[in-house]
Amino acid sequence: MTRIPGKTSDSPFPLPVMLISCADKKGSKNLITLAWVSKVCAEPPMIAIAVRSNRHSYQMIKETGEFVVNVPTEAIIREVDFCGNKSGKDIDKFKETGLTPEPASTVKAPIVKECPANFECRVRQSVRLGSHDLFVGEVVAVTFDDSILDAQGKIDYTKAKPVAYASPGYWSLAKQIGTYGYSVKGS
């Protein structure tokens, strides 16, 4: 067993890659790529995102209390990487990447057309953690592209092709290896 003293910034396991869209009160839009994103509550549904306070998107989310978690696909991973490595202070990431902002149904932040799943969120709480603030957003609307749904209306991940991040790169989800509760069925 290897023990590493001190702190490390690399995660020992894959994390979901999400494209977060936001807007300020004047209507300027931005995108930020985050891997520190998680569902944190079922009722009401909530998603938390961790954002550094020196990021351009941080100020927009702090100002409006809204963001959208857009689930990217393998097909746009280059654009997603770009959005995580360039600042919206300097450029229009929608214009630079060719990604399409579309009006969300409930919040002012746009959804990203090329992402087949979008979760519109309103900040319920923010917590200063250290290098990052954790924004806990209540999911107020969800959009799924019909192309990623199976016949029962559930997400088919082989069609959705979501991406994970494990330093130093991006990974696809190859196949399902079990279902919830399969280990105890019939016992």
Secondary structure, 3 states (H helix, E strand, C coil): CCCCCCCCCCCCCCEECEEEEEECCCCCEEEEEECCEEEEECCCCEEEEEEECCCHHHHHHHHHCEEEEEECCHHHHHHHHHHHHCCCCCCCHHHHHCCCEECCCCCCCCEECCCCEEEEEEEEEEEECCCEEEEEEEEEEEEECHHHECCCCCECHHHHCCEEEECCEEEECCCCCCCCCCCCCCC
